[in-house]
């Protein structure tokens, strides 16, 4: 097993985040967790994570969040940069958890996606 440490970006009250944390503990995997509500992601960091995921920023939006609806994002013609800026400003908009190991990044939804990094 690789000794590279995993970093997981979480919201502690998120059920999927808690499932991934449980998998990491059960497999005795060394990891750091970052509550991005307490330690907000910078636009630069979030852009790098999204680029590593290989998806457009819009695909990382939580479309059922009230903030998404309040901001009218379903009808919006925002640029990728503007979408990332809104995710930094409103972290509830981010799909989670985002897990990083070395140069690999996965969105662990469902939680079993974490196995790609173990």
N, C-alpha and C positions, 0 to 999 in steps of 0.2 A: 504494500500500500504506500502511496506517495506521502511524503511528509509535508507537502505544501499545505499551509494553513488555509482554511476556508473562512471567508467573511460573508455573513448573511445580513442583509438589510431587512429589518422587520418592523412591524407594528405589534407590540406585545399582546394586544387583545385579539389579534387576527388568528382565527382557528387554523388556517393553513400554515401560518408561521409557527404556531405551537406544534403542529404535526411534524414539520421539518426539524425543529429543534429537538423533538423527541427522537427522531431517526438519527440525528447526529450524535446525541447522547448514547443511544443504544448501540451504535456502531463504534463508540469511543473515538469519535473523530474530533480532532483538535480544531476549534473554530472560535471566531470572534463574532459577536452579534452587535449590530449597530441599529439602535432605535432611531430611525431617521425623523422622528417627530421631536426627539430631544437633541439630536445631532443632525440638523438639516443637511441634505445633500446640496452641493453647489451645482450650478448649471453645468460647469465643466465636468464634474464627476458624473452627473446623471447622463450627460451627452456621451461620455466614454462608455458607460454601462449599456446604454441603448445601442450604440454602435457595435459593441461586443456581442450583444444579443442578436444583431443582424435583423432587427425589425424596425419599421417606422415608429416614431414616437407615439403616434395616435393609437397603435396597437397595445401600448402599455397603459392606456387610460382605463380606469374603472368606470364603465359606462352606466352602472347602476347607482353610483354615488350621487347624493343630492347636489354636491358642488358641481358635478358634470352637468346636471340638468339646469341648475341655477345660472351657470355661465353660458348655457346654450351651445355647448361644444358639439352636439350632434349636427347642428346646422352651420357651424362655424367653418370658415375657410382660412384657418390660421396656418402659418408656416410651422415647420418642424421646430424652429427656434422658439417661436411663441408658445407652442404646446409644451416644450420642455420648461420654459419659464413659468408657465402656469402650474406644472407639476412641482416645481421647486417651491412656489408660493403656497400651493395647496397640496400637501403631501398625501392627503386622502385620495387624490386622483390616481396615485400609482398602484399598479398591480403589484402584488407582493406574494412571497418574499423573492428578492433578487439575491442570488448566491454566486459568489466569485471564488474561484480556485485557480491560482496562477493566471493564465491568460484566458481562461474559460469562464463564461458567465451563462447562467441559466435562470429562467423564471420558473421557480418551483411550484407551478400550478399545473396539475395537482402535485401534492407533496412528493410523490414518488419520482418526480423529475430530478430530485436531488441525487438519485442513484447514478445519474450520468457523470457526477463528479466524484463519486466514492470509489 
